[in-house]
Each structure stands twice: as structure tokens, then as C-alpha cells.
Amino acid sequence: MYRFLLTPRWWGINLFVALSIPVCLFMGSWQLSRFEDRVQDHKDAERQATTDTGAARPLASLLPVDKRTSGETASATGRWGRQLLVPDRDLDDKRGFYVLTLLDTDGGRSLPVVRGWLPGTADAKRAPAAPRGEVEVKGALQASESISSDGVTKAGGLPSGQVGMISAASLVNLVPDDVYDAWITLAEGDRSGAGLKPVPASAPEDSGLDMKAFQNLGYTGEWFVFAGFVLFMWFRLFRREREFARDAALGLLPDPDAAPEAPPAADDRDQATPGTTTAPTQS
């Protein structure tokens, strides 16, 4: 009854099922592992934000910034240089701006330092000036921001003295020296600046439970559904083919090789028609 499974058509169907189901399960498991990695990164970022990062380490030993070094306490020495404002930044559910001052380090490169946050519209007159002389700063190390970073609403078209993103790409045309592809935020704020509120370190990108994480979870379900759909269609085709073979074995299906029955002749139709009489012929 199951000889149809040996036909070339069913060999192709079985081969497709045998290959597609493992692929679907593998892709679903991979997407699930991606979601679990993001959950773990989120937990590690929260744990790092709530625990003591330890003694400050030299900036050079923490570069380049990655998920492991992001949030670590970095130290650098130099002199304060140009000061810029970063508008449209939220802190404690209030809109304000960052006071960003470049630290001209001894190595000839500038390090962006967020000295603090002020509420309201960005105004250079409200931002306190940085102290003079050589200083040593310590703060949480952060990676350069991108356009998709949380809280960044605009990257260009700002007034002079303002910048939309804290990154080397946006600062390279504003300062004469090379800029580090990283920045730090002072954990306790700049004590010399009255009213400046410390800006807490943010979690590194792609380490939180954002939309990408839940997309991985959704893709996981989709791949497993695809595997189940393939099995469902195989059993449906198998059941239909089995019923067709059973009906053929019982003779319930017409024989496709049998010749079609010829229609009756005209004389036979006349004789078989009841209630008709034949008129006598006249000589």
C-alpha cells in the first residue's frame, strides 16, 4: 500500500523534508541563542552599573572600547580645551543638555569628557567654564555614539558650539587635534561647575533588551513554526496518497486504461424508446 513512497516524486518530497526540518531547527536554535546572549549582556550591564568598578585604570589600557571595558573607570591627565554643548539629553525624566569639554592629553589627542548635565535649553552662558591648569580626570568609559543611540535626536544642523553626537566623527572637524574614539563621563560630576549634575554611564549598544532582542525571539518562533508546517504538509500529502492507493486497490477508482464505452447506434435508440410507433409505409 505504501509503494508510492518509492516513486521519484516521493523521493523528492522526502529529501526536501529531511533537509528543511534540520535547517529550521538549527536556525531557530541560533536565534534563541542570540536572544539569550542579549539577555545575559543586559544582566551583566546592570550588574556592572550597580557594582564598584574598582580603581581607575589608564585610558590607553582600556582601548578600544568594547562590551567588557565599557563602563570601566578610566583616568587621563591633560588640560581642558574647547567646550561644547550636547542638546536634547534626558536625565531623570527631564530634558536638558550635556556640558562636553575636550581634555587635551599629553599624547596630543583630545578626550571628550562629559562634565555634567544641566536642565533646559542648551545655552553656553549657563555652562560653567572648566578650570585652568593640568588636571587628572576619572570617569566611566563610553564608546562613541552612533545615530541610532538612545537619546540622540539629531546629528547635524545645530548652532555653533553644539554637537549632536559624542563621537570622533562628529568632533574631528571641530577640534585641531585628533579625537579619541571614546569618551568618559565624570561619575561625581565636575565639582568646579556649580549646578552640574553627574551623568550616569549608559549600557553599551546591543547589550540591552531592545527591539532587536525581541526580534530574535520572534524569529525563533517563526523557524520552529516552519518546521512544524513542513511536517504537517508531509503527513497531509501522505494521508491523501495512502487513501488514493487504498481506493485503487479496492477497485473504487476507474481504470484509466479501459476504453471508453461507445454510444448506442441510432436504430437502437429508436427501438429502445418506449411509447413510440412506426407509421406503415404505403406502396
Phi and psi restraints in degrees (value plus and minus 20) as a CYANA .aco file:
   2 TYR   PHI    -122.9   -82.9
   2 TYR   PSI       4.0    44.0
   3 ARG   PHI     -86.4   -46.4
   3 ARG   PSI     -39.9     0.1
   4 PHE   PHI     -83.8   -43.8
   4 PHE   PSI     -40.3    -0.3
   5 LEU   PHI     -87.5   -47.5
   5 LEU   PSI     -36.1     3.9
   6 LEU   PHI    -114.5   -74.5
   6 LEU   PSI     -18.8    21.2
   7 THR   PHI     -96.8   -56.8
   7 THR   PSI     135.1   175.1
   8 PRO   PHI     -76.9   -36.9
   8 PRO   PSI     -54.9   -14.9
   9 ARG   PHI     -81.9   -41.9
   9 ARG   PSI     -64.0   -24.0
  10 TRP   PHI     -97.6   -57.6
  10 TRP   PSI     -44.9    -4.9
  11 TRP   PHI     -81.7   -41.7
  11 TRP   PSI     -61.5   -21.5
  12 GLY   PHI     -85.8   -45.8
  12 GLY   PSI     -61.2   -21.2
  13 ILE   PHI     -83.9   -43.9
  13 ILE   PSI     -66.3   -26.3
  14 ASN   PHI     -85.0   -45.0
  14 ASN   PSI     -57.6   -17.6
  15 LEU   PHI     -85.4   -45.4
  15 LEU   PSI     -61.4   -21.4
  16 PHE   PHI     -82.2   -42.2
  16 PHE   PSI     -63.4   -23.4
  17 VAL   PHI     -85.6   -45.6
  17 VAL   PSI     -62.8   -22.8
  18 ALA   PHI     -84.0   -44.0
  18 ALA   PSI     -48.0    -8.0
  19 LEU   PHI    -111.5   -71.5
  19 LEU   PSI     -57.4   -17.4
  20 SER   PHI     -93.5   -53.5
  20 SER   PSI     -57.2   -17.2
  21 ILE   PHI     -84.9   -44.9
  21 ILE   PSI     -68.6   -28.6
  22 PRO   PHI     -80.4   -40.4
  22 PRO   PSI     -56.8   -16.8
  23 VAL   PHI     -83.8   -43.8
  23 VAL   PSI     -64.0   -24.0
  24 CYS   PHI     -83.4   -43.4
  24 CYS   PSI     -62.7   -22.7
  25 LEU   PHI     -86.6   -46.6
  25 LEU   PSI     -58.3   -18.3
  26 PHE   PHI     -85.6   -45.6
  26 PHE   PSI     -65.8   -25.8
  27 MET   PHI     -85.3   -45.3
  27 MET   PSI     -58.4   -18.4
  28 GLY   PHI     -84.7   -44.7
  28 GLY   PSI     -61.5   -21.5
  29 SER   PHI     -86.3   -46.3
  29 SER   PSI     -57.4   -17.4
  30 TRP   PHI     -85.6   -45.6
  30 TRP   PSI     -64.0   -24.0
  31 GLN   PHI     -83.9   -43.9
  31 GLN   PSI     -55.9   -15.9
  32 LEU   PHI     -86.2   -46.2
  32 LEU   PSI     -58.9   -18.9
  33 SER   PHI     -86.4   -46.4
  33 SER   PSI     -54.8   -14.8
  34 ARG   PHI     -83.2   -43.2
  34 ARG   PSI     -62.0   -22.0
  35 PHE   PHI     -84.6   -44.6
  35 PHE   PSI     -62.1   -22.1
  36 GLU   PHI     -85.0   -45.0
  36 GLU   PSI     -55.7   -15.7
  37 ASP   PHI     -84.6   -44.6
  37 ASP   PSI     -60.4   -20.4
  38 ARG   PHI     -86.6   -46.6
  38 ARG   PSI     -57.9   -17.9
  39 VAL   PHI     -83.6   -43.6
  39 VAL   PSI     -62.4   -22.4
  40 GLN   PHI     -86.0   -46.0
  40 GLN   PSI     -60.4   -20.4
  41 ASP   PHI     -82.1   -42.1
  41 ASP   PSI     -58.1   -18.1
  42 HIS   PHI     -84.5   -44.5
  42 HIS   PSI     -62.3   -22.3
  43 LYS   PHI     -85.6   -45.6
  43 LYS   PSI     -61.1   -21.1
  44 ASP   PHI     -85.0   -45.0
  44 ASP   PSI     -58.3   -18.3
  45 ALA   PHI     -86.1   -46.1
  45 ALA   PSI     -60.2   -20.2
  46 GLU   PHI     -86.7   -46.7
  46 GLU   PSI     -59.9   -19.9
  47 ARG   PHI     -85.9   -45.9
  47 ARG   PSI     -59.4   -19.4
  48 GLN   PHI     -87.9   -47.9
  48 GLN   PSI     -53.8   -13.8
  49 ALA   PHI     -93.3   -53.3
  49 ALA   PSI     -45.3    -5.3
  50 THR   PHI    -120.0   -80.0
  50 THR   PSI     -26.0    14.0
  51 THR   PHI    -131.0   -91.0
  51 THR   PSI     142.3   182.3
  52 ASP   PHI     -92.6   -52.6
  52 ASP   PSI     108.3   148.3
  53 THR   PHI    -100.3   -60.3
  53 THR   PSI     -23.4    16.6
  54 GLY   PHI      68.6   108.6
  54 GLY   PSI    -187.2  -147.2
  55 ALA   PHI     -88.6   -48.6
  55 ALA   PSI     131.8   171.8
  56 ALA   PHI     -88.2   -48.2
  56 ALA   PSI     122.9   162.9
  57 ARG   PHI    -136.4   -96.4
  57 ARG   PSI     132.8   172.8
  58 PRO   PHI     -77.9   -37.9
  58 PRO   PSI     124.7   164.7
  59 LEU   PHI     -78.3   -38.3
  59 LEU   PSI     -61.8   -21.8
  60 ALA   PHI     -81.8   -41.8
  60 ALA   PSI     -49.8    -9.8
  61 SER   PHI     -97.3   -57.3
  61 SER   PSI     -29.6    10.4
  62 LEU   PHI    -128.0   -88.0
  62 LEU   PSI     -19.2    20.8
  63 LEU   PHI    -117.5   -77.5
  63 LEU   PSI     128.3   168.3
  64 PRO   PHI     -94.6   -54.6
  64 PRO   PSI     138.2   178.2
  65 VAL   PHI     -95.8   -55.8
  65 VAL   PSI     110.9   150.9
  66 ASP   PHI    -157.1  -117.1
  66 ASP   PSI    -190.9  -150.9
  67 LYS   PHI     -84.4   -44.4
  67 LYS   PSI     -45.3    -5.3
  68 ARG   PHI     -99.5   -59.5
  68 ARG   PSI     -60.2   -20.2
  69 THR   PHI    -113.6   -73.6
  69 THR   PSI     -33.6     6.4
  70 SER   PHI     -84.1   -44.1
  70 SER   PSI     108.8   148.8
  71 GLY   PHI      74.3   114.3
  71 GLY   PSI     -30.6     9.4
  72 GLU   PHI     -88.9   -48.9
  72 GLU   PSI     131.7   171.7
  73 THR   PHI    -101.1   -61.1
  73 THR   PSI      98.6   138.6
  74 ALA   PHI    -132.2   -92.2
  74 ALA   PSI     131.2   171.2
  75 SER   PHI    -145.5  -105.5
  75 SER   PSI     125.3   165.3
  76 ALA   PHI    -172.8  -132.8
  76 ALA   PSI     132.2   172.2
  77 THR   PHI    -141.5  -101.5
  77 THR   PSI     130.9   170.9
  78 GLY   PHI     145.4   185.4
  78 GLY   PSI    -178.7  -138.7
  79 ARG   PHI    -145.1  -105.1
  79 ARG   PSI     122.8   162.8
  80 TRP   PHI     -86.5   -46.5
  80 TRP   PSI     116.9   156.9
  81 GLY   PHI    -135.4   -95.4
  81 GLY   PSI    -151.0  -111.0
  82 ARG   PHI     -89.5   -49.5
  82 ARG   PSI     125.6   165.6
  83 GLN   PHI    -133.8   -93.8
  83 GLN   PSI     114.4   154.4
  84 LEU   PHI    -149.3  -109.3
  84 LEU   PSI     145.2   185.2
  85 LEU   PHI    -137.9   -97.9
  85 LEU   PSI     121.9   161.9
  86 VAL   PHI    -134.8   -94.8
  86 VAL   PSI      81.2   121.2
  87 PRO   PHI     -99.3   -59.3
  87 PRO   PSI     150.9   190.9
  88 ASP   PHI      38.9    78.9
  88 ASP   PSI      31.5    71.5
  89 ARG   PHI    -138.4   -98.4
  89 ARG   PSI     113.2   153.2
  90 ASP   PHI    -117.8   -77.8
  90 ASP   PSI     121.5   161.5
  91 LEU   PHI    -170.2  -130.2
  91 LEU   PSI     103.9   143.9
  92 ASP   PHI      36.9    76.9
  92 ASP   PSI      23.1    63.1
  93 ASP   PHI      42.5    82.5
  93 ASP   PSI       6.0    46.0
  94 LYS   PHI    -147.1  -107.1
  94 LYS   PSI     124.7   164.7
  95 ARG   PHI    -110.4   -70.4
  95 ARG   PSI     114.6   154.6
  96 GLY   PHI    -179.5  -139.5
  96 GLY   PSI    -168.6  -128.6
  97 PHE   PHI    -170.2  -130.2
  97 PHE   PSI     133.8   173.8
  98 TYR   PHI    -108.1   -68.1
  98 TYR   PSI     126.8   166.8
  99 VAL   PHI    -120.8   -80.8
  99 VAL   PSI      86.6   126.6
 100 LEU   PHI    -126.1   -86.1
 100 LEU   PSI     100.6   140.6
 101 THR   PHI    -141.5  -101.5
 101 THR   PSI     113.7   153.7
 102 LEU   PHI    -104.7   -64.7
 102 LEU   PSI     111.1   151.1
 103 LEU   PHI    -119.5   -79.5
 103 LEU   PSI      94.1   134.1
 104 ASP   PHI    -100.5   -60.5
 104 ASP   PSI      83.5   123.5
 105 THR   PHI    -100.4   -60.4
 105 THR   PSI     149.7   189.7
 106 ASP   PHI     -88.0   -48.0
 106 ASP   PSI     -42.9    -2.9
 107 GLY   PHI     -99.5   -59.5
 107 GLY   PSI     -18.5    21.5
 108 GLY   PHI      68.4   108.4
 108 GLY   PSI     -12.9    27.1
 109 ARG   PHI    -135.3   -95.3
 109 ARG   PSI     134.6   174.6
 110 SER   PHI    -121.7   -81.7
 110 SER   PSI     116.9   156.9
 111 LEU   PHI    -132.0   -92.0
 111 LEU   PSI      98.2   138.2
 112 PRO   PHI     -87.6   -47.6
 112 PRO   PSI     110.2   150.2
 113 VAL   PHI    -149.0  -109.0
 113 VAL   PSI     102.3   142.3
 114 VAL   PHI    -106.0   -66.0
 114 VAL   PSI      86.7   126.7
 115 ARG   PHI     -99.0   -59.0
 115 ARG   PSI     -41.1    -1.1
 116 GLY   PHI     145.7   185.7
 116 GLY   PSI    -194.8  -154.8
 117 TRP   PHI    -147.9  -107.9
 117 TRP   PSI     124.0   164.0
 118 LEU   PHI    -148.5  -108.5
 118 LEU   PSI     122.7   162.7
 119 PRO   PHI     -98.0   -58.0
 119 PRO   PSI     139.9   179.9
 120 GLY   PHI      74.9   114.9
 120 GLY   PSI    -187.2  -147.2
 121 THR   PHI     -98.4   -58.4
 121 THR   PSI     122.7   162.7
 122 ALA   PHI     -80.6   -40.6
 122 ALA   PSI     104.0   144.0
 123 ASP   PHI    -164.7  -124.7
 123 ASP   PSI     100.0   140.0
 124 ALA   PHI     -83.5   -43.5
 124 ALA   PSI     -46.6    -6.6
 125 LYS   PHI     -90.1   -50.1
 125 LYS   PSI     -45.4    -5.4
 126 ARG   PHI    -105.6   -65.6
 126 ARG   PSI     -38.5     1.5
 127 ALA   PHI    -100.6   -60.6
 127 ALA   PSI     102.8   142.8
 128 PRO   PHI     -89.6   -49.6
 128 PRO   PSI     124.2   164.2
 129 ALA   PHI     -93.7   -53.7
 129 ALA   PSI     130.9   170.9
 130 ALA   PHI     -96.8   -56.8
 130 ALA   PSI     130.1   170.1
 131 PRO   PHI     -88.0   -48.0
 131 PRO   PSI     138.6   178.6
 132 ARG   PHI    -110.4   -70.4
 132 ARG   PSI     146.2   186.2
 133 GLY   PHI      70.4   110.4
 133 GLY   PSI     153.4   193.4
 134 GLU   PHI     -96.8   -56.8
 134 GLU   PSI     116.2   156.2
 135 VAL   PHI    -154.2  -114.2
 135 VAL   PSI     140.8   180.8
 136 GLU   PHI    -138.4   -98.4
 136 GLU   PSI     105.3   145.3
 137 VAL   PHI    -132.8   -92.8
 137 VAL   PSI     128.7   168.7
 138 LYS   PHI    -155.1  -115.1
 138 LYS   PSI     111.3   151.3
 139 GLY   PHI    -186.4  -146.4
 139 GLY   PSI     154.0   194.0
 140 ALA   PHI     -95.2   -55.2
 140 ALA   PSI     108.5   148.5
 141 LEU   PHI     -97.1   -57.1
 141 LEU   PSI     116.5   156.5
 142 GLN   PHI    -152.0  -112.0
 142 GLN   PSI     128.3   168.3
 143 ALA   PHI     -99.9   -59.9
 143 ALA   PSI     135.9   175.9
 144 SER   PHI     -78.5   -38.5
 144 SER   PSI     121.7   161.7
 145 GLU   PHI     -99.3   -59.3
 145 GLU   PSI     138.6   178.6
 146 SER   PHI    -143.1  -103.1
 146 SER   PSI     155.6   195.6
 147 ILE   PHI     -82.5   -42.5
 147 ILE   PSI     -49.9    -9.9
 148 SER   PHI    -106.1   -66.1
 148 SER   PSI     -17.1    22.9
 149 SER   PHI     -84.3   -44.3
 149 SER   PSI     128.0   168.0
 150 ASP   PHI     -86.0   -46.0
 150 ASP   PSI     109.5   149.5
 151 GLY   PHI      73.0   113.0
 151 GLY   PSI     -31.6     8.4
 152 VAL   PHI    -107.7   -67.7
 152 VAL   PSI      93.4   133.4
 153 THR   PHI    -122.0   -82.0
 153 THR   PSI     -43.3    -3.3
 154 LYS   PHI    -173.6  -133.6
 154 LYS   PSI     125.4   165.4
 155 ALA   PHI    -136.0   -96.0
 155 ALA   PSI     -23.7    16.3
 156 GLY   PHI    -175.4  -135.4
 156 GLY   PSI     157.5   197.5
 157 GLY   PHI      50.7    90.7
 157 GLY   PSI       5.0    45.0
 158 LEU   PHI    -115.7   -75.7
 158 LEU   PSI     138.4   178.4
 159 PRO   PHI     -82.9   -42.9
 159 PRO   PSI     144.9   184.9
 160 SER   PHI     -82.2   -42.2
 160 SER   PSI     116.8   156.8
 161 GLY   PHI      70.7   110.7
 161 GLY   PSI     -15.5    24.5
 162 GLN   PHI    -146.2  -106.2
 162 GLN   PSI     133.2   173.2
 163 VAL   PHI    -161.3  -121.3
 163 VAL   PSI     121.9   161.9
 164 GLY   PHI    -104.4   -64.4
 164 GLY   PSI     -51.0   -11.0
 165 MET   PHI    -148.6  -108.6
 165 MET   PSI     129.5   169.5
 166 ILE   PHI    -117.4   -77.4
 166 ILE   PSI      71.0   111.0
 167 SER   PHI    -175.1  -135.1
 167 SER   PSI     138.4   178.4
 168 ALA   PHI     -83.9   -43.9
 168 ALA   PSI     -52.6   -12.6
 169 ALA   PHI     -85.6   -45.6
 169 ALA   PSI     -56.8   -16.8
 170 SER   PHI    -104.8   -64.8
 170 SER   PSI     -36.6     3.4
 171 LEU   PHI    -123.4   -83.4
 171 LEU   PSI     -31.9     8.1
 172 VAL   PHI     -83.5   -43.5
 172 VAL   PSI     -49.6    -9.6
 173 ASN   PHI    -111.0   -71.0
 173 ASN   PSI     -20.2    19.8
 174 LEU   PHI    -125.8   -85.8
 174 LEU   PSI     -37.2     2.8
 175 VAL   PHI    -147.1  -107.1
 175 VAL   PSI     128.5   168.5
 176 PRO   PHI     -93.2   -53.2
 176 PRO   PSI     -48.5    -8.5
 177 ASP   PHI    -111.9   -71.9
 177 ASP   PSI     145.7   185.7
 178 ASP   PHI     -85.2   -45.2
 178 ASP   PSI     129.8   169.8
 179 VAL   PHI    -135.5   -95.5
 179 VAL   PSI     116.5   156.5
 180 TYR   PHI     -83.1   -43.1
 180 TYR   PSI     122.0   162.0
 181 ASP   PHI    -103.5   -63.5
 181 ASP   PSI      34.0    74.0
 182 ALA   PHI    -191.9  -151.9
 182 ALA   PSI     149.3   189.3
 183 TRP   PHI    -173.5  -133.5
 183 TRP   PSI     143.4   183.4
 184 ILE   PHI    -147.8  -107.8
 184 ILE   PSI     132.1   172.1
 185 THR   PHI    -138.4   -98.4
 185 THR   PSI     109.0   149.0
 186 LEU   PHI     -87.6   -47.6
 186 LEU   PSI     102.7   142.7
 187 ALA   PHI     -84.4   -44.4
 187 ALA   PSI     -55.9   -15.9
 188 GLU   PHI    -125.1   -85.1
 188 GLU   PSI     -11.1    28.9
 189 GLY   PHI      54.1    94.1
 189 GLY   PSI     152.2   192.2
 190 ASP   PHI    -109.3   -69.3
 190 ASP   PSI      89.8   129.8
 191 ARG   PHI     -85.2   -45.2
 191 ARG   PSI     -41.9    -1.9
 192 SER   PHI     -97.7   -57.7
 192 SER   PSI     -36.4     3.6
 193 GLY   PHI    -119.8   -79.8
 193 GLY   PSI      89.4   129.4
 194 ALA   PHI     -87.3   -47.3
 194 ALA   PSI     112.0   152.0
 195 GLY   PHI      67.2   107.2
 195 GLY   PSI     -29.1    10.9
 196 LEU   PHI     -92.1   -52.1
 196 LEU   PSI     108.6   148.6
 197 LYS   PHI    -121.9   -81.9
 197 LYS   PSI     113.8   153.8
 198 PRO   PHI     -80.7   -40.7
 198 PRO   PSI     123.2   163.2
 199 VAL   PHI    -121.2   -81.2
 199 VAL   PSI      97.6   137.6
 200 PRO   PHI     -88.3   -48.3
 200 PRO   PSI     132.8   172.8
 201 ALA   PHI     -89.0   -49.0
 201 ALA   PSI     122.0   162.0
 202 SER   PHI    -119.2   -79.2
 202 SER   PSI     136.3   176.3
 203 ALA   PHI     -89.1   -49.1
 203 ALA   PSI     127.6   167.6
 204 PRO   PHI     -83.4   -43.4
 204 PRO   PSI     136.2   176.2
 205 GLU   PHI     -83.9   -43.9
 205 GLU   PSI     130.9   170.9
 206 ASP   PHI      40.5    80.5
 206 ASP   PSI       9.1    49.1
 207 SER   PHI    -142.6  -102.6
 207 SER   PSI     -15.1    24.9
 208 GLY   PHI    -135.2   -95.2
 208 GLY   PSI     155.2   195.2
 209 LEU   PHI    -105.6   -65.6
 209 LEU   PSI      51.1    91.1
 210 ASP   PHI    -115.0   -75.0
 210 ASP   PSI    -188.1  -148.1
 211 MET   PHI     -82.9   -42.9
 211 MET   PSI     -53.2   -13.2
 212 LYS   PHI     -83.5   -43.5
 212 LYS   PSI     -57.4   -17.4
 213 ALA   PHI     -83.5   -43.5
 213 ALA   PSI     -64.7   -24.7
 214 PHE   PHI     -94.0   -54.0
 214 PHE   PSI     -42.7    -2.7
 215 GLN   PHI     -85.0   -45.0
 215 GLN   PSI     -61.5   -21.5
 216 ASN   PHI     -79.4   -39.4
 216 ASN   PSI     -60.7   -20.7
 217 LEU   PHI     -86.0   -46.0
 217 LEU   PSI     -59.3   -19.3
 218 GLY   PHI     -86.6   -46.6
 218 GLY   PSI     -60.3   -20.3
 219 TYR   PHI     -84.0   -44.0
 219 TYR   PSI     -52.9   -12.9
 220 THR   PHI     -79.3   -39.3
 220 THR   PSI     -69.2   -29.2
 221 GLY   PHI     -82.8   -42.8
 221 GLY   PSI     -57.2   -17.2
 222 GLU   PHI     -84.3   -44.3
 222 GLU   PSI     -64.0   -24.0
 223 TRP   PHI     -85.3   -45.3
 223 TRP   PSI     -59.2   -19.2
 224 PHE   PHI     -87.9   -47.9
 224 PHE   PSI     -54.7   -14.7
 225 VAL   PHI     -85.8   -45.8
 225 VAL   PSI     -58.8   -18.8
 226 PHE   PHI     -80.5   -40.5
 226 PHE   PSI     -62.5   -22.5
 227 ALA   PHI     -83.1   -43.1
 227 ALA   PSI     -62.9   -22.9
 228 GLY   PHI     -85.3   -45.3
 228 GLY   PSI     -55.8   -15.8
 229 PHE   PHI     -86.5   -46.5
 229 PHE   PSI     -58.7   -18.7
 230 VAL   PHI     -82.3   -42.3
 230 VAL   PSI     -64.3   -24.3
 231 LEU   PHI     -83.6   -43.6
 231 LEU   PSI     -61.0   -21.0
 232 PHE   PHI     -81.0   -41.0
 232 PHE   PSI     -65.5   -25.5
 233 MET   PHI     -87.0   -47.0
 233 MET   PSI     -54.5   -14.5
 234 TRP   PHI     -85.4   -45.4
 234 TRP   PSI     -66.6   -26.6
 235 PHE   PHI     -84.8   -44.8
 235 PHE   PSI     -54.2   -14.2
 236 ARG   PHI     -87.3   -47.3
 236 ARG   PSI     -65.3   -25.3
 237 LEU   PHI     -83.9   -43.9
 237 LEU   PSI     -60.0   -20.0
 238 PHE   PHI     -82.7   -42.7
 238 PHE   PSI     -64.5   -24.5
 239 ARG   PHI     -84.6   -44.6
 239 ARG   PSI     -60.5   -20.5
 240 ARG   PHI     -86.3   -46.3
 240 ARG   PSI     -61.1   -21.1
 241 GLU   PHI     -87.2   -47.2
 241 GLU   PSI     -56.4   -16.4
 242 ARG   PHI     -86.6   -46.6
 242 ARG   PSI     -61.9   -21.9
 243 GLU   PHI     -85.1   -45.1
 243 GLU   PSI     -58.0   -18.0
 244 PHE   PHI     -84.1   -44.1
 244 PHE   PSI     -62.5   -22.5
 245 ALA   PHI     -86.9   -46.9
 245 ALA   PSI     -57.1   -17.1
 246 ARG   PHI     -86.1   -46.1
 246 ARG   PSI     -62.8   -22.8
 247 ASP   PHI     -85.3   -45.3
 247 ASP   PSI     -56.3   -16.3
 248 ALA   PHI     -87.1   -47.1
 248 ALA   PSI     -57.4   -17.4
 249 ALA   PHI     -88.3   -48.3
 249 ALA   PSI     -50.6   -10.6
 250 LEU   PHI    -106.0   -66.0
 250 LEU   PSI     -20.9    19.1
 251 GLY   PHI      55.9    95.9
 251 GLY   PSI       0.4    40.4
 252 LEU   PHI    -104.7   -64.7
 252 LEU   PSI     -27.5    12.5
 253 LEU   PHI    -126.1   -86.1
 253 LEU   PSI     124.9   164.9
 254 PRO   PHI     -86.0   -46.0
 254 PRO   PSI     126.5   166.5
 255 ASP   PHI     -98.0   -58.0
 255 ASP   PSI      96.3   136.3
 256 PRO   PHI     -87.8   -47.8
 256 PRO   PSI     -38.1     1.9
 257 ASP   PHI    -107.9   -67.9
 257 ASP   PSI     -30.6     9.4
 258 ALA   PHI     -92.7   -52.7
 258 ALA   PSI     122.9   162.9
 259 ALA   PHI     -93.1   -53.1
 259 ALA   PSI     122.8   162.8
 260 PRO   PHI     -86.6   -46.6
 260 PRO   PSI     124.2   164.2
 261 GLU   PHI     -89.9   -49.9
 261 GLU   PSI     112.3   152.3
 262 ALA   PHI     -95.1   -55.1
 262 ALA   PSI     123.4   163.4
 263 PRO   PHI     -88.5   -48.5
 263 PRO   PSI     131.1   171.1
 264 PRO   PHI     -85.2   -45.2
 264 PRO   PSI     132.1   172.1
 265 ALA   PHI     -91.2   -51.2
 265 ALA   PSI     144.6   184.6
 266 ALA   PHI     -83.4   -43.4
 266 ALA   PSI     -61.9   -21.9
 267 ASP   PHI     -83.1   -43.1
 267 ASP   PSI     -57.1   -17.1
 268 ASP   PHI     -87.6   -47.6
 268 ASP   PSI     -57.6   -17.6
 269 ARG   PHI     -84.9   -44.9
 269 ARG   PSI     -58.4   -18.4
 270 ASP   PHI     -86.5   -46.5
 270 ASP   PSI     -62.1   -22.1
 271 GLN   PHI     -89.8   -49.8
 271 GLN   PSI     -50.0   -10.0
 272 ALA   PHI    -105.3   -65.3
 272 ALA   PSI     -25.0    15.0
 273 THR   PHI    -104.7   -64.7
 273 THR   PSI      95.1   135.1
 274 PRO   PHI     -95.8   -55.8
 274 PRO   PSI     134.5   174.5
 275 GLY   PHI      58.8    98.8
 275 GLY   PSI      -3.9    36.1
 276 THR   PHI    -135.6   -95.6
 276 THR   PSI     124.1   164.1
 277 THR   PHI    -142.8  -102.8
 277 THR   PSI     132.3   172.3
 278 THR   PHI    -121.6   -81.6
 278 THR   PSI     104.8   144.8
 279 ALA   PHI     -89.3   -49.3
 279 ALA   PSI     120.6   160.6
 280 PRO   PHI     -88.8   -48.8
 280 PRO   PSI     126.7   166.7
 281 THR   PHI    -108.1   -68.1
 281 THR   PSI     124.4   164.4
 282 GLN   PHI    -122.9   -82.9
 282 GLN   PSI     117.6   157.6
